[in-house]
Amino acid sequence: MPSLKDLRTRINSVKSTQKITSAMKMVAAAKLRRAQEQAEAARPYAERMERMLGSVAASLGSSEGAPPLLAGTGKEDVHLLVVATSDRGLCGGFNSSIVRESRRVIRELTASGKTVRILCVGRKGRSQLARDYGSLIVDTIDDVGRPRLGFDDAQAIANRLLALYDEDGFDVCTVVYNRFRSVIVQVVTVQQLIPFGPPEDDAEEETQAESGGAKAVYEFEPEEGEILETLLPLNLSVQVYRALLENAASEQGARMAAMDNATRNAGDMIDRLTLDYNRSRQAAITSELIEIISGAEAV
């Protein structure tokens, strides 16, 4: 059984840890509000841009003369997986859920005979994937959003992807990130970036429009191919930026929830240790009293 001194040391240590986790929870809460506002503000623009490009791509018809970001390379042999995680830990299962989904995608592609390459955004993703898939990692981009996340960070990543695509480094590019839903709920999302494909919602809307007989006709100036040639690289940056913003909000939400649980657990541990300390102290006092009374009776 630990001594009274050991129990006092343990209680003080847990109290110090509780102060740290409580402070980290408050910092994460402050950062979460700003990150959540940015993520929610970027969603309508990114979604609308996808729908608009989907309409333009549908009007283009055949893939002849289509930009490479739309038409693709004509094959799907090499897949580049962009694993977007954080640079720091202490955020619950935020990073683990992204890496777990990435491992599942890698296993499926490998089983299908595809070649997989990995681009890690964030040190935690690389550290977890390097053990089993270190040979597949082509590059790591860390310290994204330091000191503050901006569109320039997403543009730099998009330029890196375009450079690899121009070098025939891959045929299909997919990003894995966490979509923010609430403080305790983050949804792992797998989104194809290259080649561009219209959202599934657009396909449903087109089907409904065709069934109803009301299909809008658009005229484009300049031609559809020129529009896509300009907007597809911009859309790539926008979609990467949305993924980074969703990840930032999810990370702070997960960290806030994890630190809140850690603070509660520390409080429960302090209560248990204090109870053990009081019991041990009472037992020591009782033992001393018995020894004094026994000695007095013996005299």
Buried (B, 14 or more C-beta within 10 A) or exposed (E): EEEEEEBBEBBEEBBEBBEBBBEBBEBBBEBBEBBBEBBEEBBEEBBEBBBBBBBBBBBBEEEEEBBBBBBBBEEBEBBBBBBBBBBEBBBBBBBBBBBEBBBEBBEEBBEEEBEBBBBBBBBBBBBBBBEEBEEBBBEBBBEBBEEEBEBEBBBEBBBBBBEBBEEEBBBBBBBBBBBBEEBEEBEBBBBEBBBBBBBEEBEEBBEEEEEEEEEEEEEBEEEBBEBBBEBBBEBBBBBBBBBBBBBBBBBBBBBBBBBBEBBEBBBEBBEEBBEBBEEBEEEEEEEEEEEEEEEEEEE
